[in-house]
Amino acid sequence: MNLVLFPIGIAIILTGVVAASSLVFSLKSGNDISERLETYALVPEPGQRREKKYIRSRMVRLRLRVNSMLSTFTSEELGLNLASANWPITETEYILIRVWGTVCGFVIGWVLFRSIYPGIGLAVIALLIPPILLNRSISQRRTRFERQLMDVLVLITGAVRAGYSFLQSLDVVVQEMKPPVSEEFRRVRREVSLGLPMSQALTNLHARMQNEDLYLVLTAVNINSQVGGNLATMLEVVTNTIRDRIRLFSEIRALTSQQRFSGYMLSLLPIIVVAILFVISPDYISRLFQPGIMLCIPIGALIFVLMGNIVIQMMSRMDV
């Protein structure tokens, strides 16, 4: 049985390697519009450079064809998450990564350990790793964007006061600021240049970043574009409001830090005590975990500890 499964596993792994290599090519090629246009409008070039250009165009066309065939399995929410994380892959490629990772994990666990259960375990791990990495990347990128937002507002306000339009001030942000702010406003600038209204491009930016302070800025800009007025003064007022919100939020977090850390300590203390008792006297504490009525005690304790931690966190949470 194992002799039959071994070549099948090798074939699946090699197929996954081929898919991964094509994915690496897609990551290197990026999503630049000029590169996509060059795919269908190649200028003849002599020598080796022309050959590389032709191979690259064939790979890009193959990538677009695969994404078109499997587009029914994608969703707008997944596309929004990939855009929020700034991953240069499509929804179809993300799904293919999870599928091939799951299959390869299952085959590797089955072949190496000669049992189906390690294969199932590795398959589950491989299935869960991509969304965990995606959510972590989104969270980190939104946090960096939030930290840079005040500098962006100051820069835009100064540019508008100097005589720039709001669209031109976005070019200043793209040139002067670091990622992820420069990347996001470059995307807004590109959407506007392709014909999307400014309000819709800013709404897409808020959908990717999910930032309340950014929502205040977008509301002020949209109101100014509809009813007119001094944009610099309006942006200055919004900047001062956001600065006061950040200061008040920091004060609240400092005042509620004792309650939050008390909740963490009270939640971890029973687990630490049980771990110490397992080291000092394992025979004594192991009676609680024997099958029977005694097993309800640690299970109930764990449930009530989690409920208490949730209640403490809810009591110390305040909206600003």
Beta strands, then each sheet from edge to edge (+ up, - down):
end
